[in-house]
Amino acid sequence: MHWWEFLLVGVAAVAGGAVNALAGGGTLITFPMLTAVGIPSVAANITNTVALCPGYLGATFAQMRDLQGQNRRLWMLLPVSVLGGIAGGILLLHTGEHTFRSLVPFLILLAAGLLAIQDPVRRWLFHRSGHTGTSPINESWAIIPVFTAAIYGGYFGAGLSVIVLAVLGLVLEDTMTRLNGLKQAIAFSTNIATAVFFLFSGQIVWSAVWVMAVGSMVGGALGGKMAGRISAVALRRIVIVIGVIVSGIYLLH
């Protein structure tokens, strides 16, 4: 990679980190940039997954208080998310470059769609789980859909948080804050497990990882400071439009 390509990737990482902090959907910015500078799609996806780990870690620590009293759920769902993430990683590594590149526009479009329904999902969850209580449904029913979501997260990852939050809202009755904290822990364990698995893939572009890791942390900090000054809804709509445009560009090429 040339210095200007590192610069482009770094700027995309800053933008992605800020978008993730404000509205979510930063992957729709960082992944296309990695492929735009010439990194093959599978390697770009793997590199993006590894580079996002610091952001997931920071967000999870920020919500540790919301996980208090959810030890049973964590012991039940985190191993499932780890296994699902690894399964998704295995599936990705066994997908040829040509096949994965053919799937990319549809995966990006799916991610944009998930981002578009994020607010309706949150509103539904807010009305459904406005109080803390005991779920009338056996919580173990969450295992299969969480495992399925984790496979998707290990394979591509964009929009994983929306899927997991919706699944948890269907099965568990709890406050929105606690469900959001549990969602973050599941997304973190999925991402970390997949990233660790990818360490042995030989397809990580480490130079891009370091640039993106620093950029995403800077972007996350900037996004935190801009919170309240920028409309998260408006920003999310911009990212959705970007995702649709990028998906169309991939389809044309």
SERO-4910 file (N, C-alpha, C, O; in steps of 0.05 Angstrom, whole numbers):
BEGIN
 pado doro    nc1    nc2    nc3   cac1   cac2   cac3    cc1    cc2    cc3    oc1    oc2    oc3
  Met    A     17    -24      0      0      0      0     18     25      0     38     26     14
  His    A      9     45    -15     23     71    -16     14     88      7     -6     83     20
  Trp    A     30    110     12     23    127     35     -5    139     32    -19    142     52
  Trp    A    -13    146      8    -39    159      4    -61    138      8    -84    146     16
  Glu    A    -56    113      4    -76     92      9    -79     88     39   -101     85     49
  Phe    A    -57     90     54    -59     89     83    -74    113     93    -90    111    112
  Leu    A    -70    136     81    -85    160     89   -115    157     85   -131    164    102
  Leu    A   -122    146     62   -150    142     56   -163    122     76   -185    127     85
  Val    A   -149    100     81   -159     80    100   -161     93    128   -180     88    142
  Gly    A   -141    109    136   -142    122    162   -165    141    164   -179    142    185
  Val    A   -170    157    143   -193    176    144   -219    160    145   -237    168    160
  Ala    A   -221    138    130   -245    122    131   -250    110    159   -272    108    168
  Ala    A   -228    102    172   -229     91    199   -239    112    219   -255    106    237
  Val    A   -229    136    216   -238    158    234   -267    163    230   -283    166    249
  Ala    A   -276    164    204   -304    169    198   -321    145    208   -342    149    220
  Gly    A   -311    121    204   -326     97    214   -328     96    244   -349     89    254
  Gly    A   -306    104    258   -307    104    287   -327    125    297   -341    120    316
  Ala    A   -327    148    285   -346    169    293   -375    161    287   -392    165    304
  Val    A   -379    149    264   -406    140    257   -416    118    276   -439    118    285
  Asn    A   -398     99    283   -406     78    302   -413     90    329   -432     81    342
  Ala    A   -398    110    338   -404    123    363   -430    138    363   -444    140    384
  Leu    A   -437    149    340   -461    166    338   -486    151    329   -508    156    340
  Ala    A   -483    133    310   -507    121    298   -504     92    291   -524     78    289
  Gly    A   -479     82    288   -475     54    279   -473     53    249   -483     71    234
  Gly    A   -460     32    239   -458     28    210   -431     36    198   -428     40    174
  Gly    A   -410     39    216   -384     47    206   -371     28    187   -355     36    170
  Thr    A   -379      2    188   -368    -18    170   -375    -11    141   -360    -18    123
  Leu    A   -398      2    137   -405      9    110   -387     31     98   -389     36     74
  Ile    A   -370     42    114   -350     62    105   -323     49    103   -309     53     83
  Thr    A   -315     33    123   -288     23    124   -283      0    105   -263     -1     91
  Phe    A   -302    -19    103   -298    -42     85   -296    -34     56   -277    -43     43
  Pro    A   -314    -17     45   -311     -9     17   -284      5     12   -273      3    -10
  Met    A   -274     21     32   -249     35     28   -226     15     25   -208     19      9
  Leu    A   -226     -6     41   -205    -26     40   -205    -40     12   -183    -44      1
  Thr    A   -228    -46      1   -228    -58    -25   -221    -37    -47   -210    -44    -67
  Ala    A   -228    -11    -42   -222     10    -61   -192     14    -65   -183     22    -86
  Val    A   -176      9    -44   -147     12    -46   -133    -13    -56   -109    -15    -56
  Gly    A   -149    -33    -64   -138    -57    -77   -136    -82    -60   -125   -102    -70
  Ile    A   -146    -82    -36   -145   -106    -19   -168   -124    -28   -190   -115    -29
  Pro    A   -162   -150    -33   -183   -168    -41   -206   -169    -21   -201   -164      3
  Ser    A   -230   -175    -30   -254   -173    -13   -252   -190     13   -259   -180     34
  Val    A   -244   -215     10   -242   -232     34   -222   -221     54   -227   -219     78
  Ala    A   -198   -214     44   -177   -203     61   -186   -176     73   -180   -171     96
  Ala    A   -201   -160     58   -211   -135     68   -231   -139     91   -231   -125    111
  Asn    A   -248   -159     87   -268   -166    108   -254   -175    133   -262   -167    155
  Ile    A   -234   -193    130   -219   -203    153   -204   -180    167   -205   -178    192
  Thr    A   -191   -164    152   -176   -141    163   -195   -122    178   -188   -113    200
  Asn    A   -218   -117    166   -237    -99    179   -247   -111    205   -250    -96    225
  Thr    A   -252   -137    206   -261   -150    231   -240   -147    253   -247   -140    276
  Val    A   -215   -152    247   -194   -150    267   -190   -121    276   -186   -115    300
  Ala    A   -192   -102    257   -187    -74    264   -210    -62    281   -205    -43    296
  Leu    A   -233    -74    281   -256    -64    296   -256    -72    325   -271    -62    341
  Cys    A   -238    -91    332   -238   -102    360   -235    -80    381   -250    -81    401
  Pro    A   -217    -60    379   -215    -40    400   -241    -25    404   -248    -18    427
  Gly    A   -256    -20    383   -281     -5    386   -302    -22    401   -316    -11    418
  Tyr    A   -304    -48    395   -322    -65    409   -314    -67    438   -331    -68    456
  Leu    A   -288    -69    444   -278    -71    471   -286    -46    488   -296    -48    510
  Gly    A   -282    -23    476   -288      2    490   -318      4    496   -326     12    517
  Ala    A   -335     -3    476   -364     -1    479   -374    -20    501   -392    -14    516
  Thr    A   -361    -44    501   -370    -64    521   -362    -55    549   -379    -58    568
  Phe    A   -339    -45    553   -331    -35    580   -349    -12    589   -355     -9    612
  Ala    A   -357      4    570   -374     27    576   -402     18    586   -415     34    600
  Gln    A   -410     -6    580   -436    -16    587   -435    -39    608   -454    -54    611
  Met    A   -412    -42    621   -409    -64    640   -430    -63    662   -440    -83    672
  Arg    A   -437    -39    671   -456    -36    693   -483    -48    685   -498    -58    702
  Asp    A   -490    -46    659   -516    -57    650   -517    -87    650   -539    -99    646
  Leu    A   -494   -100    653   -493   -129    653   -496   -141    681   -496   -166    684
  Gln    A   -497   -125    701   -500   -135    728   -526   -150    731   -547   -141    723
  Gly    A   -524   -174    744   -547   -191    748   -555   -207    723   -575   -221    723
  Gln    A   -538   -207    703   -544   -223    678   -523   -245    674   -519   -254    652
  Asn    A   -511   -254    696   -490   -275    694   -500   -300    681   -486   -312    664
  Arg    A   -524   -309    688   -535   -333    676   -537   -331    646   -530   -349    631
  Arg    A   -547   -308    636   -550   -303    608   -523   -302    594   -519   -313    572
  Leu    A   -503   -290    607   -477   -288    596   -464   -316    593   -452   -322    572
  Trp    A   -466   -332    614   -455   -359    613   -469   -376    592   -457   -394    581
  Met    A   -494   -370    586   -509   -385    566   -504   -376    538   -502   -392    520
  Leu    A   -502   -350    534   -502   -339    507   -474   -332    496   -470   -333    472
  Leu    A   -455   -325    513   -429   -317    503   -414   -341    490   -402   -337    469
  Pro    A   -414   -365    502   -402   -388    488   -415   -393    461   -401   -400    442
  Val    A   -441   -389    460   -456   -394    434   -446   -373    414   -443   -380    390
  Ser    A   -443   -348    422   -434   -327    404   -406   -332    394   -399   -326    371
  Val    A   -389   -342    412   -361   -349    404   -361   -371    383   -347   -368    363
  Leu    A   -377   -392    388   -378   -414    368   -390   -405    342   -380   -412    320
  Gly    A   -410   -388    343   -422   -377    319   -403   -360    303   -402   -361    279
  Gly    A   -388   -343    317   -368   -326    304   -347   -342    290   -340   -336    267
  Ile    A   -337   -363    303   -317   -380    291   -328   -395    267   -315   -398    246
  Ala    A   -353   -404    270   -367   -418    247   -369   -400    223   -365   -408    200
  Gly    A   -376   -374    228   -378   -355    207   -351   -350    194   -349   -347    170
  Gly    A   -330   -349    211   -303   -345    200   -294   -368    183   -282   -364    162
  Ile    A   -300   -393    192   -294   -417    175   -308   -416    149   -297   -422    128
  Leu    A   -334   -408    150   -350   -406    125   -338   -385    106   -337   -389     82
  Leu    A   -328   -363    117   -316   -342    101   -291   -352     87   -287   -348     63
  Leu    A   -274   -365    103   -248   -375     92   -252   -397     71   -235   -402     54
  His    A   -276   -410     71   -282   -430     51   -299   -419     28   -308   -434     11
  Thr    A   -302   -393     29   -316   -379      6   -295   -368    -12   -278   -352     -3
  Gly    A   -295   -375    -37   -275   -365    -55   -277   -334    -59   -299   -323    -54
  Glu    A   -256   -322    -67   -255   -293    -71   -277   -284    -91   -291   -264    -86
  His    A   -279   -298   -113   -299   -291   -133   -327   -293   -122   -344   -275   -127
  Thr    A   -333   -315   -108   -359   -319    -96   -366   -298    -76   -388   -287    -75
  Phe    A   -346   -292    -58   -352   -272    -37   -356   -245    -49   -373   -230    -40
  Arg    A   -340   -238    -69   -343   -212    -82   -370   -209    -95   -381   -188    -96
  Ser    A   -380   -232   -105   -407   -231   -117   -429   -227    -95   -450   -215   -101
  Leu    A   -423   -236    -71   -442   -233    -49   -441   -206    -36   -460   -197    -23
  Val    A   -418   -192    -39   -413   -167    -24   -435   -147    -28   -444   -135     -8
  Pro    A   -444   -141    -53   -465   -120    -56   -490   -127    -40   -504   -109    -30
  Phe    A   -497   -153    -39   -521   -161    -25   -517   -160      5   -536   -154     20
  Leu    A   -493   -166     14   -487   -164     43   -488   -135     52   -498   -129     73
  Ile    A   -477   -117     35   -477    -89     42   -506    -78     42   -513    -62     59
  Leu    A   -522    -87     22   -550    -79     21   -565    -89     45   -582    -75     57
  Leu    A   -559   -114     54   -571   -125     78   -564   -108    102   -581   -102    119
  Ala    A   -538   -101    104   -529    -85    127   -543    -58    127   -550    -48    149
  Ala    A   -546    -46    104   -560    -20    102   -589    -23    111   -600     -5    124
  Gly    A   -601    -45    102   -629    -50    110   -632    -54    140   -651    -44    152
  Leu    A   -613    -68    152   -613    -72    181   -609    -45    196   -622    -40    217
  Leu    A   -592    -29    185   -588     -2    197   -614     14    195   -620     30    213
  Ala    A   -629     11    173   -653     26    169   -675     19    188   -691     35    196
  Ile    A   -675     -7    197   -696    -15    216   -687    -13    245   -702    -22    263
  Gln    A   -664     -2    250   -653     -1    277   -672     15    295   -678      6    317
  Asp    A   -680     38    286   -698     55    303   -725     42    308   -734     42    331
  Pro    A   -738     31    287   -763     16    293   -760     -7    312   -777    -12    329
  Val    A   -738    -21    310   -732    -43    328   -729    -33    357   -740    -45    376
  Arg    A   -714    -11    360   -710      0    387   -737     10    398   -742      7    422
  Arg    A   -753     23    382   -779     33    392   -797     10    401   -810     11    421
  Trp    A   -797    -12    385   -813    -35    392   -803    -47    418   -819    -55    435
  Leu    A   -777    -50    421   -765    -61    445   -771    -43    469   -777    -53    491
  Phe    A   -771    -17    465   -776      2    487   -804     -1    498   -809     -1    522
  His    A   -823     -5    479   -851     -8    488   -856    -36    499   -872    -39    518
  Arg    A   -842    -55    488   -847    -83    497   -834    -88    524   -845   -103    541
  Ser    A   -810    -77    529   -795    -83    553   -790    -58    570   -767    -51    575
  Gly    A   -812    -46    578   -809    -22    594   -805    -26    623   -803     -7    639
  His    A   -803    -51    632   -799    -57    660   -782    -83    662   -781    -99    643
  Thr    A   -770    -86    685   -755   -111    691   -773   -132    702   -789   -127    720
  Gly    A   -771   -155    691   -788   -177    701   -777   -204    692   -756   -205    679
  Thr    A   -791   -225    698   -783   -251    690   -797   -259    664   -821   -257    662
  Ser    A   -781   -267    645   -792   -273    619   -810   -297    620   -803   -317    633
  Pro    A   -833   -296    608   -851   -319    607   -841   -341    589   -851   -363    589
  Ile    A   -821   -334    572   -810   -354    553   -784   -364    565   -768   -348    577
  Asn    A   -778   -389    561   -753   -401    570   -730   -387    556   -729   -386    532
  Glu    A   -712   -375    571   -691   -359    560   -672   -375    542   -657   -364    526
  Ser    A   -671   -401    546   -654   -418    529   -662   -418    500   -646   -426    482
  Trp    A   -686   -408    494   -695   -406    467   -678   -386    451   -678   -385    427
  Ala    A   -663   -369    465   -646   -349    452   -621   -361    440   -608   -348    423
  Ile    A   -615   -385    448   -589   -397    439   -588   -400    409   -568   -392    397
  Ile    A   -608   -412    397   -607   -417    368   -606   -392    351   -589   -389    334
  Pro    A   -624   -372    356   -622   -347    340   -597   -331    345   -587   -319    326
  Val    A   -587   -332    369   -561   -317    375   -538   -331    360   -521   -318    349
  Phe    A   -538   -358    360   -518   -373    346   -519   -366    316   -498   -362    303
  Thr    A   -543   -365    305   -547   -359    276   -537   -330    270   -523   -326    250
  Ala    A   -544   -311    288   -535   -284    284   -505   -282    286   -492   -267    271
  Ala    A   -493   -297    304   -464   -297    307   -449   -308    282   -428   -299    275
  Ile    A   -462   -328    269   -450   -338    244   -449   -316    223   -429   -312    210
  Tyr    A   -471   -301    221   -471   -278    203   -450   -258    211   -436   -247    194
  Gly    A   -447   -253    237   -427   -234    247   -399   -242    241   -383   -226    234
  Gly    A   -393   -268    242   -367   -278    236   -362   -278    206   -339   -275    197
  Tyr    A   -383   -279    190   -380   -280    161   -377   -252    149   -361   -247    132
  Phe    A   -393   -233    160   -391   -205    149   -392   -185    172   -374   -168    174
  Gly    A   -412   -185    188   -412   -169    213   -428   -144    213   -439   -137    234
  Ala    A   -431   -130    191   -445   -104    191   -475   -109    197   -488   -126    185
  Gly    A   -485    -95    217   -513    -98    225   -518   -120    245   -541   -125    252
  Leu    A   -497   -133    255   -499   -154    275   -514   -145    300   -531   -159    310
  Ser    A   -508   -121    309   -520   -111    334   -551   -109    332   -565   -115    351
  Val    A   -561   -101    308   -590    -99    305   -603   -126    306   -624   -129    319
  Ile    A   -590   -146    293   -601   -173    293   -602   -184    322   -623   -194    330
  Val    A   -580   -181    336   -579   -192    363   -599   -179    382   -612   -192    397
  Leu    A   -601   -152    379   -620   -138    396   -649   -146    391   -664   -149    410
  Ala    A   -655   -150    366   -682   -159    359   -688   -187    370   -709   -192    381
  Val    A   -668   -205    368   -671   -232    378   -675   -232    408   -693   -246    419
  Leu    A   -659   -217    422   -661   -215    451   -688   -204    460   -700   -213    479
  Gly    A   -698   -184    445   -724   -172    451   -747   -191    447   -767   -189    461
  Leu    A   -744   -210    429   -765   -230    424   -767   -250    447   -789   -260    453
  Val    A   -744   -257    459   -743   -279    478   -742   -269    507   -755   -281    525
  Leu    A   -728   -247    512   -724   -238    539   -741   -214    546   -744   -196    529
  Glu    A   -752   -213    570   -766   -190    579   -749   -175    599   -744   -185    621
  Asp    A   -740   -152    592   -723   -136    609   -723   -107    600   -736   -100    580
  Thr    A   -708    -90    614   -707    -62    605   -689    -60    580   -673    -77    574
  Met    A   -694    -38    565   -679    -33    541   -650    -30    547   -633    -40    531
  Thr    A   -643    -18    569   -615    -13    576   -600    -39    581   -578    -43    571
  Arg    A   -613    -57    595   -600    -83    601   -598   -100    576   -578   -114    572
  Leu    A   -618   -100    559   -617   -115    534   -595   -104    516   -582   -119    502
  Asn    A   -592    -78    516   -572    -65    499   -544    -73    509   -526    -78    493
  Gly    A   -540    -74    536   -515    -83    547   -508   -112    540   -486   -118    534
  Leu    A   -529   -129    542   -525   -157    535   -519   -160    505   -502   -176    497
  Lys    A   -532   -144    489   -527   -145    460   -498   -137    454   -485   -150    437
  Gln    A   -488   -117    468   -461   -108    464   -441   -130    471   -421   -133    457
  Ala    A   -446   -144    493   -428   -165    502   -427   -188    482   -406   -200    476
  Ile    A   -451   -194    470   -452   -216    451   -438   -208    425   -423   -224    413
  Ala    A   -442   -183    416   -428   -173    392   -398   -173    396   -383   -179    378
  Phe    A   -390   -165    420   -361   -164    426   -349   -192    426   -328   -196    414
  Ser    A   -362   -211    439   -350   -238    440   -350   -251    412   -331   -265    405
  Thr    A   -370   -245    395   -371   -255    368   -347   -243    352   -333   -258    338
  Asn    A   -343   -217    354   -322   -204    339   -294   -213    348   -277   -219    332
  Ile    A   -290   -215    374   -264   -223    385   -258   -251    377   -235   -257    369
  Ala    A   -277   -270    380   -273   -298    373   -266   -300    343   -247   -315    336
  Thr    A   -280   -286    326   -275   -287    298   -247   -275    291   -232   -286    275
  Ala    A   -240   -253    304   -215   -240    300   -192   -258    308   -172   -260    294
  Val    A   -194   -272    331   -173   -290    340   -170   -313    320   -148   -322    314
  Phe    A   -193   -323    311   -192   -345    291   -178   -336    266   -163   -351    253
  Phe    A   -183   -311    258   -171   -300    233   -141   -295    236   -127   -292    216
  Leu    A   -131   -294    260   -102   -290    264    -85   -311    250    -62   -306    243
  Phe    A    -97   -335    246    -83   -357    233    -90   -360    204    -83   -380    191
  Ser    A   -105   -340    193   -114   -343    165    -93   -335    145    -94   -343    122
  Gly    A    -74   -318    153    -54   -308    135    -64   -287    116    -50   -280     97
  Gln    A    -89   -276    121   -100   -257    102   -104   -229    115   -117   -212    103
  Ile    A    -93   -225    138    -96   -199    152    -75   -180    141    -51   -187    140
  Val    A    -83   -157    133    -65   -136    124    -59   -119    149    -73   -100    155
  Trp    A    -37   -127    163    -32   -115    189    -26    -85    188    -33    -71    206
  Ser    A    -13    -76    167     -8    -47    165    -34    -32    165    -36    -10    177
  Ala    A    -54    -42    151    -80    -29    151    -94    -31    178   -108    -13    186
  Val    A    -90    -54    191   -103    -58    217    -94    -36    237   -111    -25    251
  Trp    A    -68    -31    239    -58    -12    258    -68     16    252    -76     31    270
  Val    A    -68     23    226    -78     50    218   -108     52    225   -117     72    236
  Met    A   -124     31    220   -152     31    225   -158     31    255   -177     45    264
  Ala    A   -143     16    270   -147     15    299   -144     43    312   -160     51    328
  Val    A   -122     56    304   -118     83    315   -139    102    305   -150    118    320
  Gly    A   -145    100    279   -165    118    267   -193    114    279   -207    134    285
  Ser    A   -201     89    284   -227     84    296   -229     94    324   -250    104    333
  Met    A   -207     92    339   -207    102    367   -209    133    367   -224    144    383
  Val    A   -195    146    349   -197    175    346   -225    183    338   -236    202    349
  Gly    A   -236    169    318   -263    174    309   -283    170    331   -302    185    333
  Gly    A   -280    148    347   -298    143    368   -298    166    389   -319    174    399
  Ala    A   -274    176    395   -272    198    414   -285    223    403   -299    237    418
  Leu    A   -280    228    377   -293    252    365   -323    249    364   -338    268    369
  Gly    A   -332    225    358   -361    219    357   -374    224    384   -396    234    386
  Gly    A   -360    215    405   -370    219    432   -373    249    439   -393    257    452
  Lys    A   -354    265    430   -356    294    435   -377    308    419   -388    328    427
  Met    A   -383    296    395   -403    308    377   -431    299    384   -451    310    373
  Ala    A   -434    279    402   -460    269    409   -477    292    420   -468    308    437
  Gly    A   -501    294    410   -519    316    418   -518    339    399   -537    355    397
  Arg    A   -496    342    384   -494    364    365   -502    355    337   -510    372    320
  Ile    A   -499    329    332   -506    318    306   -529    299    309   -529    282    328
  Ser    A   -549    300    292   -572    282    293   -563    254    285   -555    250    263
  Ala    A   -566    235    304   -559    207    298   -577    196    276   -567    180    259
  Val    A   -602    204    276   -621    194    255   -612    204    228   -612    188    209
  Ala    A   -605    230    226   -597    241    200   -571    227    190   -568    221    167
  Leu    A   -552    223    209   -527    211    202   -531    182    193   -518    173    174
  Arg    A   -549    168    207   -555    140    199   -567    139    171   -561    121    156
  Arg    A   -584    158    165   -595    159    138   -574    163    117   -575    152     95
  Ile    A   -555    180    123   -532    185    104   -517    159    100   -510    153     77
  Val    A   -511    145    122   -496    120    119   -512     99    103   -500     84     88
  Ile    A   -538     98    107   -555     80     92   -554     86     62   -551     68     46
  Val    A   -555    112     56   -553    120     27   -526    112     16   -524    102     -6
  Ile    A   -505    116     32   -478    109     23   -477     79     18   -466     70     -2
  Gly    A   -489     63     36   -489     34     33   -503     26      8   -494      8     -7
  Val    A   -526     38      2   -541     31    -23   -525     38    -48   -524     23    -67
  Ile    A   -512     62    -47   -495     70    -70   -472     51    -74   -466     43    -96
  Val    A   -458     45    -52   -435     27    -54   -444      0    -64   -430    -13    -80
  Ser    A   -467    -10    -54   -477    -36    -64   -482    -35    -94   -476    -54   -108
  Gly    A   -493    -13   -104   -497    -10   -133   -471    -10   -148   -470    -21   -170
  Ile    A   -451      4   -137   -425      4   -150   -413    -24   -152   -402    -32   -173
  Tyr    A   -415    -39   -130   -405    -67   -131   -420    -83   -152   -408   -100   -166
  Leu    A   -446    -79   -154   -462    -95   -173   -453    -88   -202   -452   -106   -219
  Leu    A   -447    -63   -207   -439    -54   -234   -412    -66   -241   -406    -70   -265
  His    A   -395    -70   -220   -368    -79   -226   -364   -109   -220   -342   -120   -224
***
